[in-house]
Amino acid sequence: KEVDSNSNPLGQRTLYRATIAPQLAIKSKLAARPVLRAYYTQSWWNKENKTSMGESAPAYIDKTSGAAYGFQAEVWF
C-alpha cells in the first residue's frame, strides 16, 4: 500500500492529460527535419494526487489541474 512521507495511506491517485502539438516542416515526409512544433498540454488530477504533484511542481501544490505550453524545434545534423 502506498503511503506519504508521514506514513499516512494514500488513496487512489489519478492523472489525466491531453496534449495538442501541431508542427510545421519544410518537407512533408514523416522523418523530415527541421520541424517547429507548438504544444499545449492540460492535466487534471484528483485531491489524493495534490501532494505528489506539488512536490515536483510547487506552483500546483493546492491545485487539481494545470497547463503547459510552448515551442519545440527538432533538427538533424
PAZAPA-4460 file (N, C-alpha, C; in steps of 0.05 Angstrom, whole numbers, plus 32768, in hexadecimal, padded with zeros to 4 digits):
% residues 77
    n_x    n_y    n_z   ca_x   ca_y   ca_z    c_x    c_y    c_z   seq   type   mol
   8011   7FE9   8000   8000   8000   8000   8012   8019   8000     1      K     A
   800B   802C   7FF0   801B   8045   7FED   8015   8058   8005     2      E     A
   802A   8064   8010   8027   8077   8026   8036   8090   801F     3      V     A
   802E   80A6   802D   803C   80BF   8029   8055   80C1   803B     4      D     A
   8062   80D8   803C   807B   80DB   804B   8077   80D9   806A     5      S     A
   805E   80DB   8073   8057   80D8   808F   804B   80BC   8095     6      N     A
   804E   80A9   8083   8043   808E   8085   8025   808D   8085     7      S     A
   8017   80A1   807C   7FFA   80A1   8079   7FF3   8093   805F     8      N     A
   7FDF   8081   805F   7FD8   8074   8046   7FCD   8088   8031     9      P     A
   7FD4   8084   8018   7FCA   8094   8003   7FB2   8087   7FF6    10      L     A
   7F9F   8096   7FED   7F88   808B   7FDE   7F8F   8085   7FC1    11      G     A
   7F7B   807E   7FB2   7F7F   8079   7F95   7F86   8094   7F87    12      Q     A
   7F9E   8095   7F7C   7FA6   80AD   7F6E   7FA1   80AB   7F50    13      R     A
   7F97   80C1   7F44   7F92   80C1   7F27   7F9F   80D9   7F1B    14      T     A
   7FA6   80D6   7F01   7FB1   80EC   7EF1   7FA7   80E9   7ED5    15      L     A
   7F9C   80FD   7EC9   7F94   80FE   7EAD   7FA2   8114   7E9F    16      Y     A
   7FAA   810F   7E86   7FB9   8124   7E77   7FB0   8123   7E5A    17      R     A
   7FAD   813B   7E4F   7FA6   813E   7E32   7FBA   8152   7E27    18      A     A
   7FC5   814B   7E10   7FD9   815C   7E02   7FD2   8160   7DE5    19      T     A
   7FD5   8178   7DDB   7FD4   817D   7DBF   7FEE   8189   7DB7    20      I     A
   7FFA   8180   7DA0   8014   8189   7D98   8017   8189   7D7A    21      A     A
   800B   819D   7D6C   800F   819F   7D4F   802B   81A7   7D49    22      P     A
   8035   819F   7D31   8050   81A6   7D2A   8052   81AF   7D0D    23      Q     A
   8067   81BF   7D08   806D   81C9   7CEE   8087   81BC   7CE5    24      L     A
   8088   81B3   7CCC   80A0   81A7   7CC1   80A4   81B1   7CA4    25      A     A
   80BD   81B3   7C9C   80C3   81BC   7C81   80BB   81A7   7C6D    26      I     A
   80C0   818D   7C73   80B9   8177   7C62   80A1   8168   7C6E    27      K     A
   8093   8159   7C5E   807B   814B   7C68   8080   812E   7C70    28      S     A
   8099   8125   7C6F   809F   8109   7C76   809D   8106   7C95    29      K     A
   8098   80EE   7C9E   8094   80E8   7CBA   80AC   80F0   7CCB    30      L     A
   80C4   80E9   7CC2   80DD   80EF   7CD2   80EB   8108   7CC9    31      A     A
   80DD   811A   7CBB   80E9   8133   7CB1   80F1   8145   7CC8    32      A     A
   8108   8151   7CC6   8111   8164   7CD9   811D   817C   7CCA    33      R     A
   811D   8194   7CD3   8115   819D   7CED   80F6   81A0   7CF0    34      P     A
   80EC   819F   7D08   80D0   81A3   7D0E   80CE   81B7   7D26    35      V     A
   80B8   81C5   7D26   80B2   81D7   7D3C   8096   81CE   7D46    36      L     A
   8094   81C8   7D60   807C   81BE   7D6B   8072   81D1   7D82    37      R     A
   8059   81D7   7D81   804C   81E6   7D97   803C   81D1   7DA7    38      A     A
   803C   81D4   7DC1   802D   81C0   7DD1   801D   81CE   7DE7    39      Y     A
   8008   81C1   7DEF   7FF8   81C9   7E06   7FEF   81B0   7E14    40      Y     A
   7FF4   81AE   7E2E   7FEC   8196   7E3D   7FDB   81A0   7E55    41      T     A
   7FC5   8192   7E59   7FB4   8197   7E70   7FB3   817D   7E80    42      Q     A
   7FB7   817F   7E9A   7FB7   8168   7EAC   7FA3   816C   7EC3    43      S     A
   7F98   8155   7ECC   7F85   8155   7EE2   7F8C   813E   7EF5    44      W     A
   7F8B   8143   7F0F   7F90   812D   7F22   7F7D   8131   7F3A    45      W     A
   7F7A   811B   7F49   7F67   811C   7F5F   7F75   8126   7F78    46      N     A
   7F65   812B   7F8E   7F71   8136   7FA6   7F85   8124   7FB3    47      K     A
   7F83   810A   7FAF   7F97   80F7   7FBA   7FB3   80FB   7FAD    48      E     A
   7FB3   8107   7F96   7FCC   810B   7F87   7FD8   8127   7F8B    49      N     A
   7FCA   8139   7F9A   7FD3   8155   7F9C   7FEF   8157   7FA8    50      K     A
   7FF5   8148   7FBD   800F   814A   7FCA   8025   8141   7FB8    51      T     A
   8021   812B   7FAA   8035   8120   7F97   803A   8134   7F81    52      S     A
   8026   8140   7F76   8029   8153   7F60   8037   816C   7F6B    53      M     A
   8030   8175   7F83   803C   818D   7F8F   805A   8189   7F96    54      G     A
   8062   8171   7F9C   807E   816C   7FA2   8090   8170   7F89    55      E     A
   8086   8168   7F72   8096   816C   7F5A   8092   8187   7F4C    56      S     A
   807B   8194   7F52   8075   81AE   7F46   8067   81BF   7F5C    57      A     A
   8076   81CD   7F6D   806A   81DB   7F83   8054   81EF   7F7C    58      P     A
   8053   81F9   7F64   803D   820B   7F5D   8022   81FD   7F5D    59      A     A
   8022   81E2   7F5C   8009   81D3   7F5B   8002   81C6   7F75    60      Y     A
   800F   81CD   7F8B   800B   81C0   7FA5   7FEE   81BF   7FAE    61      I     A
   7FDE   81D4   7FA9   7FC3   81D5   7FB1   7FAF   81D3   7F9A    62      D     A
   7FB8   81C8   7F84   7FA7   81C7   7F6B   7FA1   81AA   7F64    63      K     A
   7F8C   81A7   7F54   7F86   818C   7F49   7F86   818D   7F2A    64      T     A
   7F92   81A1   7F1F   7F96   81A2   7F02   7FAD   81B6   7EFB    65      S     A
   7FB7   81B3   7EE3   7FCC   81C5   7EDB   7FD0   81C4   7EBD    66      G     A
   7FDF   81D7   7EB2   7FE3   81D8   7E95   8000   81DF   7E90    67      A     A
   800A   81D7   7E78   8025   81DE   7E6F   8023   81E3   7E51    68      A     A
   8032   81F6   7E47   8033   81FC   7E2B   804E   8206   7E23    69      Y     A
   8054   8204   7E09   806E   820E   7E00   8074   8205   7DE4    70      G     A
   808D   8207   7DDC   8096   81FF   7DC2   80AD   81EC   7DC5    71      F     A
   80B0   81DA   7DB1   80C6   81C7   7DB0   80D0   81C6   7D93    72      Q     A
   80EA   81C6   7D90   80F6   81C3   7D75   8107   81AA   7D74    73      A     A
   8107   819D   7D5D   8117   8185   7D59   8127   8189   7D3F    74      E     A
   8140   8181   7D40   8151   8182   7D28   8163   8169   7D28    75      V     A
   816C   8161   7D11   8180   814C   7D0E   8198   8158   7D02    76      W     A
   81B0   8150   7D0B   81C8   815A   7CFF   81DE   8145   7D02    77      F     A
***
